[in-house]
């Protein structure tokens, strides 16, 4: 198949395919007419690359999977180098999840503190002779500060 058909079937652009070719991820074969020629195996490579990129893998991280398929393995993730990339990605994801959990804990702590303070304000407002808590600027507090004459 020609480059336009491969791009359409893979759901990408011819520009992307040329880029993959320049990076050595897609073989650069030419037909007798000089046009790029691709087959179903190339489509399989592209689908592997796209799936991995959808999972958050960088383009270069897909190389061991592509090479595994090109070596004739039935799956791109059955080679030792591919397995190592999976392990590295899982470690990266675990670290990201750990950071996000830390941030989540901080936000939850801030929310709990804010809710306690709001409840304290509400209780104080219910006390006899208590001024109502204000969460907005009133006309009085928004006025320009008094000017002092120092001279």
N, C-alpha and C positions, 0 to 999 in steps of 0.2 A: 504494500500500500504506500501511497505517497504521504508526504508530511502533513498536508491539510486533512486528509482522512484520519490519520493517526491522532492528530490534535483533537479533532472533533470526537472521535471515539473515546479518547482519554479525558475529555472535558477540560482541555487546556488550550494554549495558543501555540502557533508555530514558533513564535519568538521564544517561548519557554522551552520547546523541544530543541531549538538550536542552542540555547544556553546549556541545557543538560548535555548536549553533544559536546560542547566546548569544555565542559567539566569532566568529560569522560564517563558520564553515567549512562549515556545512550550511544550505542554503536553508530558510527558514521559510515554506512554502506551506500554505495551508489549503483544505480542500475546502468545498463548499457547506454541509456539515453543521457546519463549524467545527473539524473534526478536522485534525490535521496530515496532509498527504498527501505521499508520497514515491514515487519511481520507480526504475527500474534504474540510472539515471545517479547517483542519490544513493547507491545501494549501491556503485557503482564508486568514488565519492569516498571513501566510508568504507573500502573495501578499500585504497585508496591511502594514506590516513592510517594505518591499522593496520600496513601493511607498513613504512612509514617509521618508525613508532614502534618496531616490532620491531627495526629496524636501529639504534635509539638516537637518532632524531631527536626533538627536543622538539616539542610540539604546534604551537607557533607556526612552527617551521621547515617544517611541512607546508603552510603557507598558499600559497606560490608554486606548488606542485604541484597543489593544489586549484583555484587560480585558472586554471592552465593548462588543466586538464580542463574547467572551467566555460566557458572561452573557446572550446571546441570542438576542442581539439587531441586527437589520438588517444591520446597518452600524456601523463601529468602531468609528465614530465621533459624535454619537448621545448622548453620555453621558456627564454629566457636567465636569468630569475630562479631557476628550478629548477636550472639548471646551476651557478649561483653557490652555491646552498645545498649542492649535492653537493661542490663544490670546498672550501668552508669545512669541511664535515664530514670530508672526507679529510684536510685539514690538522690538524684536531682529533684525528683518529684517529692520524695519524703522530706527533704530539707525545706522545700517550698511549703509543704503542708505544715511542717513544724513552725515555720515563721508565721504563716497565716493563723495557726491556732494561737500563737502568742499574741498576735494583734487582736484576735477575737476576744481572748481573755481580757486584754486591756480595755477594749471597748465595752465589754460586759461589766467590768469593774466600774468604769466611768458611769455607765447607765445606772447601776445599782446605787452608786454614791449620789447621783443626781436625783433619783427617785426618793432616796431617804431624805435628802435636803428639802425636796418639794413637800414630802409628808410632814416634816418638821415645821415648815412654813405654814402649812394648812392648819396644823395643831395650834401653832402660835396665834394664828388669825382667829381661832375659835375662843381663845382666852378672853376673859372680861377686860375691857379697856385696851385691847390690842389694836394697833393700827393694821389695816389690811395690807398684806404684802403686795408689792407692785412688781410686775414683770415687764412693764412698759414705761417709757418716759411719759410723765404727765406734763401738762402745760407748765406747771410750777417748776418742775425739775429741769425742764428744757430751756428755761429762760436764761438769758445771758447773766453771768455772775456779776454781783455788785461791784462797782468800781470804787476803789479806795483813793482818797485824796491824800497824797503823801507830801503835800507841799505847802 
